[in-house]
Amino acid sequence: MADEILAGGSLEQLVRALKNARVQRSLSIDEIGRLVKIRSSYIEKLEEGDFSFLPPLYVFSYIRKYADELGIGNETQFRQCRQELGIPLANYSVKPSPPTMPSAAGDSVPQAARSWRKVLVIAAALLITILGMAAFFLIRH
């Protein structure tokens, strides 16, 4: 974890650009915090260059959300910021590929899901029938 306030490099430049963009758009720290769903105290720490309040991966994630909201930064800057925070590429979030399941007869819906779907359709039809009959008898009497 970065236990000190970092003083240079891409990280400092990006954070300075974020603060300038926020101020130019006349957004308060509370307003940008609500927009990006990050605590105002975290935004303040980021803008001060204090990255020791959370593990580096979380700090990077917050910087990235903040930058995306304001349209600041590019992939090269983000990669350099990750390096400055000491985040190895393996810890950077990459969506795993979805698991592939063999399907019967070329159908992409698993058998268990089809069974539950049938049960739900039958239960819904039964409920509608019962409600319809009850309404009929109530109206008739």
CORMODA-V970820 format. One record per backbone hydrogen bond with DSSP energy under -0.5 kcal/mol. CO is the residue of the C=O (numbers start at 1). NH is the residue of the N-H. If there is no record, write none. Layout:
# CORMODA-V970820
CO & NH
CO & NH
This chain:
# CORMODA-V970820
1 & 3
4 & 6
4 & 51
8 & 12
9 & 13
10 & 14
11 & 15
12 & 16
13 & 17
14 & 18
15 & 19
16 & 20
17 & 21
18 & 22
19 & 23
20 & 24
21 & 25
22 & 27
23 & 26
28 & 32
29 & 33
30 & 34
31 & 35
32 & 36
33 & 37
33 & 38
39 & 42
39 & 43
40 & 44
41 & 45
42 & 46
43 & 47
44 & 48
45 & 49
45 & 50
46 & 49
49 & 6
49 & 51
55 & 58
55 & 59
56 & 60
57 & 61
58 & 62
59 & 63
60 & 64
61 & 65
62 & 66
63 & 67
64 & 68
65 & 69
66 & 70
67 & 71
67 & 72
74 & 78
75 & 79
76 & 80
77 & 81
78 & 82
79 & 83
80 & 84
81 & 85
82 & 86
82 & 87
83 & 86
86 & 88
88 & 91
88 & 92
89 & 92
103 & 106
104 & 107
108 & 110
110 & 114
111 & 115
112 & 116
113 & 117
114 & 118
115 & 119
116 & 120
117 & 121
118 & 122
119 & 123
120 & 124
121 & 125
122 & 126
123 & 127
124 & 128
125 & 129
126 & 130
127 & 131
128 & 132
129 & 133
130 & 134
131 & 135
132 & 136
133 & 137
134 & 138
135 & 139
136 & 140
137 & 141
